[in-house]
Amino acid sequence: MTNKTSTKTASNFSKAPKAVQEAWLANKISQGYKNRAKTKAMRAYYGKKHAIEAWIAKKAEASRKAKIAAYYASKNAQAAAA
């Protein structure tokens, strides 16, 4: 089973004048570079974002554990005093 649109496009492309082919290819290549740059930027942004979120989560977890420890320490102190 063949993809008819791609063969049609390919045959049209080969029939097109050389200048048109070159312009089309140049456009496709520049689009590729733009997309690559965009992808890189997005990866950098989300990489930083996730790193920051992980750091905040780690801090929050440490804080939560400290609060629990303090709570039980005070509870044990009250029990010992009673």
VEXTI-77715 format. One record per residue (C-alpha): residue in one letter; chain; z, y, x. Coordinates in steps of 0.001 Angstrom, whole numbers, plus 524288, in hexadecimal, padded with zeros to 5 digits. Example, Ala and Ser with C-alpha at 12.3 -4.5 7.8 and 13.67 -1.06 7.14 Angstrom:
2
+---+---+-------+-------+-------+
| r | c |    up | north |  east |
+---+---+-------+-------+-------+
| A | A | 81E78 | 7EE6C | 8300C |
| S | A | 81BE4 | 7FBDC | 83566 |
+---+---+-------+-------+-------+
// end
This chain:
82
+---+---+-------+-------+-------+
| r | c |    up | north |  east |
+---+---+-------+-------+-------+
| M | A | 80000 | 80000 | 80000 |
| T | A | 7FBE0 | 80CEF | 805E6 |
| N | A | 80072 | 81A8E | 8035C |
| K | A | 7F448 | 8213F | 7FE1C |
| T | A | 7F90D | 82F23 | 7FFB8 |
| S | A | 7FBA8 | 82DBA | 80E40 |
| T | A | 7EE15 | 827EE | 810FD |
| K | A | 7E7B8 | 83292 | 808C8 |
| T | A | 7EF5D | 83D1C | 81010 |
| A | A | 7EBE7 | 836EC | 81D12 |
| S | A | 7DD65 | 83678 | 819D3 |
| N | A | 7DDBC | 84498 | 8150F |
| F | A | 7E4E8 | 84879 | 8215A |
| S | A | 7DAB0 | 84248 | 82A29 |
| K | A | 7CFD0 | 84933 | 82286 |
| A | A | 7D674 | 85673 | 823CC |
| P | A | 7D1DD | 85FF1 | 82E57 |
| K | A | 7D8B0 | 85ED2 | 83B86 |
| A | A | 7DF54 | 86C1D | 839F3 |
| V | A | 7E51A | 86807 | 82CDA |
| Q | A | 7EA09 | 85B38 | 832A7 |
| E | A | 7F06A | 8625C | 83DFD |
| A | A | 7F697 | 86C82 | 8350B |
| W | A | 7FBDF | 861CA | 82C30 |
| L | A | 80182 | 85A3B | 837B8 |
| A | A | 80774 | 86686 | 83DAE |
| N | A | 80DDB | 8699B | 8309D |
| K | A | 81338 | 85BC6 | 82F5C |
| I | A | 81887 | 85C2D | 83D46 |
| S | A | 81F22 | 8696B | 83B49 |
| Q | A | 824F5 | 8646D | 82E86 |
| G | A | 82A5B | 858CF | 835EC |
| Y | A | 830AA | 861AC | 83FFE |
| K | A | 83653 | 86A66 | 83564 |
| N | A | 83BDF | 85EA0 | 82E4C |
| R | A | 84179 | 8593A | 83AD9 |
| A | A | 8480D | 86633 | 83DEA |
| K | A | 84D53 | 866DB | 8300E |
| T | A | 8526E | 858F1 | 830F6 |
| K | A | 858F1 | 85BDE | 83DFA |
| A | A | 85F6D | 867FA | 83866 |
| M | A | 86416 | 86089 | 82C68 |
| R | A | 86975 | 85583 | 834BF |
| A | A | 870AB | 85F2A | 83D6F |
| Y | A | 87651 | 86653 | 831A7 |
| Y | A | 87AAA | 85A2B | 82A6D |
| G | A | 87F77 | 853DE | 83703 |
| K | A | 8885F | 85F8D | 83954 |
| K | A | 88C48 | 85FEC | 82B12 |
| H | A | 89020 | 85198 | 82B19 |
| A | A | 89763 | 85316 | 837F5 |
| I | A | 89F1E | 85E80 | 83259 |
| E | A | 8A1E5 | 85707 | 825BC |
| A | A | 8A693 | 84B3F | 82D90 |
| W | A | 8AF5C | 8540F | 835C7 |
| I | A | 8B52B | 85A48 | 8297C |
| A | A | 8B749 | 84CD8 | 8236A |
| K | A | 8BE17 | 84822 | 82FC3 |
| K | A | 8C6FA | 85426 | 82FD0 |
| A | A | 8C9E9 | 85271 | 82150 |
| E | A | 8CD45 | 84415 | 8236C |
| A | A | 8D67B | 8477C | 82EB1 |
| S | A | 8DCC5 | 8520E | 82659 |
| R | A | 8DE5F | 84892 | 81AF7 |
| K | A | 8E4B5 | 83E5D | 823BF |
| A | A | 8EDED | 848B0 | 82971 |
| K | A | 8F1F9 | 84CF8 | 81BB6 |
| I | A | 8F499 | 83EE3 | 817A9 |
| A | A | 8FC8C | 83C79 | 82408 |
| A | A | 90475 | 848EE | 821B2 |
| Y | A | 906D7 | 8451F | 8138A |
| Y | A | 90BF3 | 8379C | 81732 |
| A | A | 9140C | 83D36 | 82256 |
| S | A | 91AD0 | 846BB | 81912 |
| K | A | 91C98 | 83C08 | 80ED3 |
| N | A | 922BE | 832F6 | 81904 |
| A | A | 92B8D | 83E04 | 81DB0 |
| Q | A | 93033 | 8405D | 80FAE |
| A | A | 932BC | 831DC | 80DD6 |
| A | A | 93A75 | 8314B | 81A87 |
| A | A | 94278 | 83D3F | 816AD |
| A | A | 945B9 | 837CF | 80940 |
+---+---+-------+-------+-------+
// end
